Amino acid sequence: MPDLDPRIIGAWRLVTTRAHDEAGKPMHPPYGPQPLGVTVFSADRRMIAVLCDSRPVLSDGETAREYNSYCGTYTFDGTTLVTRVDACSDPARMGSDQVRQVRFEGERLVLMPPPRPWRGVTQHRELFWEKVG
């Protein structure tokens, strides 16, 4: 197994999220305007992530609070993070490989999941994390 890039190891807190459509037009941010999340990457290649919309009350017209959690083993080559999921909030992800593109902006870790359909358009997401430990 290749050496692990040490930049990813540690505990991270979600500080902001962004999303845009195929044309680059901004969309509703993932996990709402008050995202909350923690992810931890250990040196022994285990990870856990918990993310949610932390608003106590949703805006009119919003019917569901976005929530996601999963854990598993991971590989990271400096640009691509792959997690083999062994437990999660979404049963459809059990045993799957969750692939995220990664970049670093200063001290921030930016995770970019694959584009996905959201309310009839393709959404591109970026999740910005700051190291806390």
Backbone as ProteinMPNN parsed JSONL, in Angstrom:
{"seq_chain_A": "MPDLDPRIIGAWRLVTTRAHDEAGKPMHPPYGPQPLGVTVFSADRRMIAVLCDSRPVLSDGETAREYNSYCGTYTFDGTTLVTRVDACSDPARMGSDQVRQVRFEGERLVLMPPPRPWRGVTQHRELFWEKVG", "coords_chain_A": {"N_chain_A": [[0.853, -1.179, 0.0], [0.565, 2.249, -0.809], [2.464, 5.007, 0.638], [0.912, 7.057, 3.116], [-0.445, 10.256, 2.681], [0.405, 12.678, 4.911], [-0.946, 15.054, 5.411], [-3.704, 14.819, 5.617], [-4.347, 13.477, 7.942], [-5.937, 13.544, 11.074], [-8.333, 15.419, 13.078], [-11.122, 17.144, 11.791], [-13.188, 20.032, 11.318], [-16.249, 20.983, 9.836], [-16.519, 23.943, 8.047], [-17.68, 25.511, 6.048], [-19.829, 25.273, 3.155], [-20.276, 24.854, -0.377], [-22.14, 25.004, -3.421], [-22.809, 24.436, -6.888], [-24.391, 24.65, -10.144], [-24.21, 22.996, -13.409], [-23.578, 25.14, -15.07], [-22.222, 26.801, -13.431], [-23.707, 28.384, -11.772], [-24.582, 29.491, -8.536], [-25.951, 27.325, -6.018], [-28.33, 26.096, -3.551], [-26.684, 25.714, -0.473], [-24.911, 22.74, 0.495], [-26.081, 20.917, 3.287], [-27.378, 23.092, 4.298], [-27.602, 26.62, 5.359], [-26.259, 26.697, 7.747], [-24.072, 24.676, 8.157], [-22.888, 21.746, 9.837], [-20.316, 19.711, 10.957], [-18.064, 16.946, 11.472], [-15.067, 15.289, 10.782], [-12.786, 12.593, 10.918], [-9.595, 11.41, 10.252], [-7.572, 8.722, 10.648], [-4.175, 7.621, 11.313], [-3.991, 4.937, 10.894], [-5.565, 4.43, 8.749], [-8.381, 4.573, 9.026], [-11.576, 6.118, 8.986], [-14.116, 8.513, 9.928], [-17.142, 10.243, 9.469], [-19.474, 12.816, 10.16], [-22.166, 14.746, 9.269], [-24.407, 17.531, 9.13], [-27.341, 19.618, 8.762], [-27.536, 22.258, 10.814], [-29.569, 23.935, 11.657], [-32.149, 24.86, 13.917], [-34.767, 25.177, 13.099], [-36.276, 24.645, 10.002], [-36.407, 26.47, 6.888], [-39.368, 27.9, 5.33], [-40.986, 25.695, 3.118], [-38.922, 23.861, 3.034], [-38.537, 20.496, 3.675], [-37.027, 18.442, 4.717], [-34.269, 17.739, 6.787], [-30.901, 17.825, 5.979], [-28.702, 15.157, 6.441], [-25.859, 13.145, 7.084], [-23.834, 10.354, 7.656], [-20.949, 8.336, 7.948], [-18.504, 5.658, 8.006], [-15.333, 4.001, 7.692], [-12.648, 2.221, 6.021], [-9.9, 3.93, 4.473], [-8.195, 5.259, 1.568], [-5.753, 7.55, 0.431], [-4.3, 9.525, -1.961], [-3.23, 12.02, -2.184], [-4.689, 13.557, -3.932], [-7.053, 12.204, -4.411], [-9.53, 10.781, -2.436], [-10.645, 7.78, -1.17], [-13.123, 6.027, 0.373], [-13.962, 2.984, 1.782], [-16.961, 2.01, 2.687], [-18.152, 0.887, 5.786], [-20.092, 1.266, 7.668], [-23.016, 3.278, 7.893], [-25.355, 6.077, 7.521], [-27.007, 5.916, 5.344], [-28.352, 3.208, 3.93], [-27.908, 2.348, 1.292], [-25.291, 2.924, 0.723], [-23.697, 1.125, 2.035], [-20.844, -0.887, 2.085], [-19.9, 0.276, -0.205], [-17.64, 2.206, -2.305], [-16.784, 5.385, -1.521], [-15.96, 8.156, -3.254], [-13.939, 10.995, -3.273], [-12.767, 14.006, -4.598], [-9.9, 15.917, -3.755], [-8.543, 18.911, -2.494], [-6.209, 21.279, -1.17], [-6.511, 24.359, 0.447], [-4.601, 26.637, 1.59], [-4.657, 26.166, 4.984], [-6.944, 24.736, 4.894], [-8.919, 21.858, 4.144], [-10.455, 20.678, 1.286], [-13.162, 18.92, 0.224], [-14.578, 17.241, -2.506], [-17.322, 15.766, -3.584], [-18.597, 13.418, -6.087], [-20.481, 14.877, -8.833], [-24.053, 15.287, -8.444], [-27.569, 14.524, -8.86], [-29.911, 17.038, -7.983], [-32.86, 18.309, -7.093], [-33.69, 18.283, -9.8], [-31.506, 19.243, -11.278], [-27.954, 19.028, -12.002], [-25.765, 18.906, -9.353], [-22.785, 20.3, -8.092], [-20.63, 19.884, -5.476], [-18.766, 21.39, -2.766], [-16.944, 20.948, 0.136], [-15.696, 22.516, 2.923], [-13.128, 22.226, 5.255], [-11.603, 22.669, 8.471], [-8.697, 21.952, 10.331], [-8.834, 20.563, 13.554], [-7.526, 19.044, 15.35]], "CA_chain_A": [[0.0, 0.0, 0.0], [1.409, 3.454, -0.866], [2.539, 5.836, 1.833], [-0.232, 7.935, 3.338], [-0.163, 11.687, 2.728], [0.129, 13.042, 6.302], [-1.754, 16.276, 5.542], [-5.119, 14.526, 5.876], [-4.515, 12.832, 9.246], [-6.381, 14.4, 12.162], [-9.763, 15.741, 13.211], [-11.478, 18.328, 11.01], [-14.577, 20.498, 11.473], [-16.819, 21.596, 8.635], [-16.671, 25.38, 8.259], [-18.617, 26.062, 5.07], [-20.071, 24.447, 1.975], [-20.735, 25.557, -1.576], [-22.63, 24.156, -4.507], [-23.17, 25.152, -8.111], [-24.889, 23.784, -11.204], [-23.281, 22.781, -14.525], [-23.196, 26.435, -15.643], [-21.502, 27.566, -12.426], [-24.644, 29.186, -10.984], [-24.666, 29.011, -7.152], [-27.142, 26.59, -5.601], [-28.515, 25.94, -2.106], [-25.481, 25.068, 0.054], [-25.097, 21.45, 1.156], [-26.292, 20.955, 4.737], [-28.022, 24.351, 4.642], [-26.768, 27.793, 5.622], [-25.513, 26.481, 8.994], [-23.604, 23.285, 8.157], [-22.149, 21.287, 11.005], [-19.748, 18.409, 10.657], [-16.757, 16.538, 11.97], [-14.507, 14.091, 10.175], [-11.502, 12.218, 11.495], [-8.794, 10.467, 9.477], [-6.511, 8.209, 11.51], [-2.974, 7.146, 10.632], [-4.164, 3.528, 10.531], [-6.449, 4.415, 7.565], [-9.809, 4.522, 9.345], [-12.175, 7.451, 9.01], [-15.518, 8.659, 10.289], [-17.659, 11.581, 9.139], [-20.858, 13.113, 10.526], [-22.498, 16.067, 8.742], [-25.832, 17.824, 9.192], [-27.847, 20.983, 8.754], [-27.696, 22.471, 12.261], [-30.63, 24.881, 12.002], [-33.201, 24.259, 14.742], [-36.021, 25.24, 12.348], [-36.038, 24.791, 8.574], [-37.132, 27.539, 6.201], [-40.611, 27.494, 4.671], [-40.796, 24.93, 1.898], [-37.94, 22.791, 3.229], [-39.23, 19.435, 4.404], [-36.118, 17.464, 5.31], [-32.949, 18.204, 7.223], [-29.862, 16.998, 5.373], [-27.856, 14.481, 7.424], [-25.076, 12.07, 6.501], [-22.735, 9.846, 8.475], [-20.391, 7.072, 7.488], [-17.149, 5.357, 8.438], [-14.729, 2.882, 6.987], [-11.225, 2.33, 5.728], [-9.701, 4.874, 3.385], [-6.913, 5.499, 0.918], [-5.627, 8.942, -0.016], [-3.069, 9.648, -2.738], [-2.881, 13.422, -2.304], [-5.74, 14.241, -4.691], [-8.288, 11.419, -4.403], [-9.848, 10.072, -1.206], [-11.602, 6.698, -1.394], [-13.52, 5.377, 1.613], [-14.756, 1.762, 1.688], [-17.92, 2.223, 3.765], [-18.587, -0.299, 6.53], [-21.278, 1.65, 8.438], [-23.469, 4.582, 7.387], [-26.754, 6.446, 7.719], [-27.715, 5.578, 4.105], [-28.079, 1.789, 3.674], [-27.46, 2.132, -0.086], [-23.843, 3.124, 0.639], [-22.986, 0.046, 2.733], [-19.931, -1.66, 1.253], [-19.515, 1.013, -1.418], [-16.492, 3.109, -2.269], [-17.142, 6.799, -1.636], [-14.798, 8.813, -3.852], [-13.932, 12.454, -3.163], [-11.577, 14.721, -5.042], [-9.387, 16.677, -2.62], [-7.516, 19.935, -2.664], [-5.924, 22.046, 0.035], [-6.453, 25.805, 0.28], [-3.952, 27.033, 2.837], [-4.829, 25.151, 6.023], [-8.243, 24.077, 4.72], [-9.122, 20.672, 3.326], [-11.677, 20.822, 0.497], [-13.618, 17.646, -0.326], [-15.53, 17.421, -3.594], [-17.93, 14.506, -4.006], [-19.018, 13.431, -7.491], [-21.727, 15.604, -9.082], [-25.241, 14.472, -8.188], [-28.829, 15.224, -9.135], [-30.545, 17.719, -6.857], [-34.019, 19.081, -7.541], [-33.782, 18.342, -11.251], [-30.272, 19.694, -11.934], [-26.746, 18.401, -11.484], [-25.142, 19.752, -8.336], [-21.375, 20.1, -7.775], [-20.473, 20.302, -4.081], [-17.461, 21.561, -2.144], [-17.049, 20.978, 1.585], [-14.463, 23.117, 3.429], [-12.835, 21.737, 6.59], [-10.433, 23.182, 9.181], [-8.162, 20.969, 11.272], [-9.028, 20.895, 14.964], [-6.681, 18.182, 16.169]], "C_chain_A": [[0.902, 1.247, 0.0], [1.408, 4.207, 0.454], [1.333, 6.759, 1.903], [0.225, 9.383, 3.402], [-0.544, 12.187, 4.123], [-0.75, 14.277, 6.463], [-3.187, 15.987, 5.949], [-5.366, 14.001, 7.296], [-4.892, 13.864, 10.311], [-7.879, 14.558, 12.183], [-10.02, 17.074, 12.514], [-12.918, 18.714, 11.311], [-15.006, 21.193, 10.188], [-17.051, 23.077, 8.905], [-17.613, 26.032, 7.263], [-18.775, 25.077, 3.924], [-20.495, 25.349, 0.821], [-21.25, 24.536, -2.567], [-22.944, 25.039, -5.709], [-23.676, 24.142, -9.132], [-23.839, 23.667, -12.311], [-22.774, 24.087, -15.126], [-22.413, 27.3, -14.655], [-22.388, 28.448, -11.56], [-24.73, 28.623, -9.565], [-26.009, 28.345, -6.863], [-27.212, 26.585, -4.076], [-27.304, 25.202, -1.537], [-25.793, 23.71, 0.689], [-25.17, 21.626, 2.673], [-26.76, 22.327, 5.202], [-27.052, 25.484, 4.94], [-25.963, 27.7, 6.923], [-25.019, 25.031, 9.042], [-22.788, 22.979, 9.404], [-21.585, 19.918, 10.666], [-18.395, 18.215, 11.289], [-16.341, 15.321, 11.157], [-13.13, 13.86, 10.775], [-10.867, 11.172, 10.585], [-7.639, 10.014, 10.361], [-5.331, 7.719, 10.67], [-3.079, 5.673, 10.246], [-5.245, 3.331, 9.46], [-7.906, 4.089, 7.876], [-10.311, 5.95, 9.359], [-13.618, 7.358, 9.463], [-15.917, 10.085, 9.945], [-19.118, 11.668, 9.565], [-21.118, 14.545, 10.083], [-24.002, 16.288, 8.835], [-26.095, 19.312, 8.994], [-28.199, 21.278, 10.204], [-28.806, 23.45, 12.631], [-31.698, 24.199, 12.852], [-34.552, 24.241, 14.036], [-35.674, 25.447, 10.882], [-36.861, 25.934, 8.004], [-38.42, 27.001, 5.593], [-40.291, 26.776, 3.369], [-39.758, 23.831, 2.005], [-38.565, 21.733, 4.132], [-38.302, 18.448, 5.095], [-34.782, 18.105, 5.646], [-31.908, 17.261, 6.621], [-28.933, 16.468, 6.464], [-27.11, 13.353, 6.717], [-24.008, 11.645, 7.512], [-22.254, 8.54, 7.869], [-18.985, 6.897, 8.055], [-16.641, 4.176, 7.641], [-13.235, 3.048, 6.862], [-11.056, 3.279, 4.551], [-8.294, 4.778, 2.803], [-6.925, 6.948, 0.458], [-4.283, 9.094, -0.697], [-2.6, 11.089, -2.906], [-3.899, 14.231, -3.088], [-7.074, 13.509, -4.673], [-8.391, 10.637, -3.097], [-10.904, 9.019, -1.539], [-11.867, 6.027, -0.055], [-14.357, 4.153, 1.28], [-15.669, 1.77, 2.906], [-18.28, 0.905, 4.448], [-19.72, -0.003, 7.512], [-21.69, 3.035, 7.964], [-24.949, 4.807, 7.67], [-27.614, 6.075, 6.508], [-27.402, 4.129, 3.743], [-27.568, 1.512, 2.26], [-25.946, 2.273, -0.234], [-23.034, 2.02, 1.328], [-22.129, -0.742, 1.753], [-19.453, -0.943, 0.002], [-18.205, 1.764, -1.216], [-17.013, 4.519, -2.488], [-15.887, 7.551, -2.073], [-14.975, 10.326, -3.746], [-12.648, 12.983, -3.777], [-11.182, 15.655, -3.902], [-8.43, 17.751, -3.116], [-7.335, 20.618, -1.316], [-5.849, 23.512, -0.345], [-5.899, 26.356, 1.58], [-4.063, 25.892, 3.827], [-6.14, 24.378, 5.874], [-8.154, 22.874, 3.788], [-10.445, 20.869, 2.592], [-11.99, 19.464, -0.123], [-14.701, 17.915, -1.361], [-16.083, 16.07, -4.013], [-18.303, 14.568, -5.486], [-20.29, 14.268, -7.662], [-22.921, 14.68, -8.865], [-26.496, 15.244, -8.55], [-29.397, 15.837, -7.86], [-31.623, 18.623, -7.417], [-34.005, 19.329, -9.048], [-32.565, 18.874, -11.981], [-29.084, 18.942, -11.326], [-26.04, 19.374, -10.562], [-23.693, 19.312, -8.121], [-21.144, 20.693, -6.384], [-19.008, 20.46, -3.696], [-17.692, 21.716, -0.642], [-15.697, 21.43, 2.147], [-14.29, 22.788, 4.905], [-11.596, 22.427, 7.153], [-9.999, 22.154, 10.218], [-8.349, 21.463, 12.702], [-8.161, 20.028, 15.881], [-5.909, 17.218, 15.337]], "O_chain_A": [[1.893, 1.292, 0.73], [0.496, 4.075, 1.271], [0.801, 7.186, 0.879], [1.184, 9.7, 4.106], [-1.719, 12.124, 4.485], [-1.254, 14.524, 7.559], [-3.828, 16.835, 6.569], [-6.489, 14.08, 7.793], [-4.257, 14.911, 10.435], [-8.604, 13.923, 11.416], [-9.231, 18.012, 12.633], [-13.768, 17.852, 11.533], [-14.224, 21.895, 9.547], [-17.707, 23.432, 9.884], [-18.281, 27.01, 7.599], [-17.963, 24.169, 3.746], [-21.002, 26.452, 1.021], [-20.856, 23.37, -2.557], [-23.292, 26.213, -5.574], [-23.431, 22.942, -9.013], [-22.724, 24.17, -12.176], [-21.656, 24.136, -15.639], [-21.987, 28.403, -14.997], [-21.887, 29.182, -10.708], [-24.928, 27.42, -9.39], [-27.051, 28.744, -7.384], [-26.278, 27.012, -3.398], [-26.927, 24.157, -2.069], [-26.822, 23.552, 1.345], [-24.405, 22.393, 3.257], [-26.567, 22.69, 6.362], [-25.839, 25.333, 4.795], [-25.087, 28.528, 7.171], [-25.485, 24.244, 9.867], [-22.095, 23.84, 9.947], [-22.299, 19.06, 10.146], [-17.679, 19.168, 11.6], [-17.15, 14.436, 10.878], [-12.407, 14.803, 11.096], [-11.501, 10.19, 10.198], [-6.817, 10.831, 10.776], [-5.471, 7.442, 9.479], [-2.346, 5.206, 9.374], [-5.77, 2.232, 9.282], [-8.582, 3.418, 7.096], [-9.577, 6.878, 9.697], [-14.254, 6.306, 9.399], [-15.131, 11.019, 10.109], [-19.897, 10.735, 9.366], [-20.387, 15.458, 10.466], [-24.784, 15.356, 8.646], [-25.186, 20.14, 9.055], [-29.07, 20.619, 10.771], [-28.969, 23.768, 13.809], [-32.111, 23.08, 12.544], [-35.393, 23.392, 14.332], [-34.873, 26.32, 10.549], [-37.885, 26.318, 8.568], [-38.553, 25.798, 5.366], [-39.423, 27.207, 2.61], [-39.712, 22.948, 1.149], [-39.059, 22.04, 5.218], [-38.738, 17.696, 5.967], [-34.245, 18.906, 4.882], [-32.024, 16.042, 6.742], [-28.441, 17.225, 7.3], [-27.67, 12.683, 5.85], [-23.363, 12.485, 8.14], [-23.038, 7.746, 7.35], [-18.36, 7.851, 8.519], [-17.405, 3.452, 7.004], [-12.63, 3.902, 7.509], [-11.959, 3.42, 3.726], [-7.356, 4.295, 3.437], [-7.977, 7.501, 0.136], [-3.243, 8.827, -0.095], [-1.68, 11.357, -3.678], [-3.975, 15.45, -2.935], [-8.118, 14.122, -4.895], [-7.465, 9.927, -2.705], [-11.938, 9.337, -2.125], [-10.945, 5.517, 0.582], [-15.358, 4.263, 0.571], [-15.212, 1.56, 4.029], [-18.662, -0.065, 3.792], [-20.255, -0.926, 8.127], [-20.84, 3.873, 7.666], [-25.69, 3.883, 8.007], [-28.83, 5.936, 6.639], [-26.294, 3.842, 3.291], [-26.857, 0.529, 2.053], [-25.376, 1.792, -1.214], [-21.809, 1.99, 1.209], [-22.614, -1.209, 0.723], [-18.678, -1.503, -0.773], [-17.733, 1.931, -0.091], [-17.613, 4.813, -3.521], [-14.884, 7.58, -1.359], [-16.028, 10.865, -4.087], [-11.565, 12.466, -3.505], [-12.045, 16.132, -3.164], [-7.626, 17.533, -4.022], [-8.197, 20.542, -0.441], [-5.209, 23.876, -1.332], [-6.63, 26.523, 2.556], [-3.619, 24.779, 3.55], [-6.41, 23.463, 6.652], [-7.425, 22.875, 2.796], [-11.453, 21.196, 3.218], [-11.197, 18.923, -0.894], [-15.618, 18.704, -1.133], [-15.413, 15.309, -4.711], [-18.324, 15.649, -6.075], [-21.094, 14.36, -6.734], [-22.835, 13.469, -9.067], [-26.495, 16.475, -8.548], [-29.363, 15.223, -6.793], [-31.336, 19.585, -8.129], [-34.272, 20.438, -9.51], [-32.586, 18.952, -13.209], [-29.201, 18.309, -10.277], [-25.753, 20.512, -10.933], [-23.404, 18.123, -7.985], [-21.431, 21.866, -6.149], [-18.131, 19.77, -4.217], [-18.527, 22.51, -0.207], [-14.672, 20.802, 1.881], [-15.185, 23.036, 5.713], [-10.657, 22.734, 6.418], [-10.832, 21.559, 10.9], [-8.064, 22.617, 13.022], [-8.091, 20.285, 17.083], [-5.145, 16.415, 15.872]]}, "name": "protein", "num_of_chains": 1, "seq": "MPDLDPRIIGAWRLVTTRAHDEAGKPMHPPYGPQPLGVTVFSADRRMIAVLCDSRPVLSDGETAREYNSYCGTYTFDGTTLVTRVDACSDPARMGSDQVRQVRFEGERLVLMPPPRPWRGVTQHRELFWEKVG"}
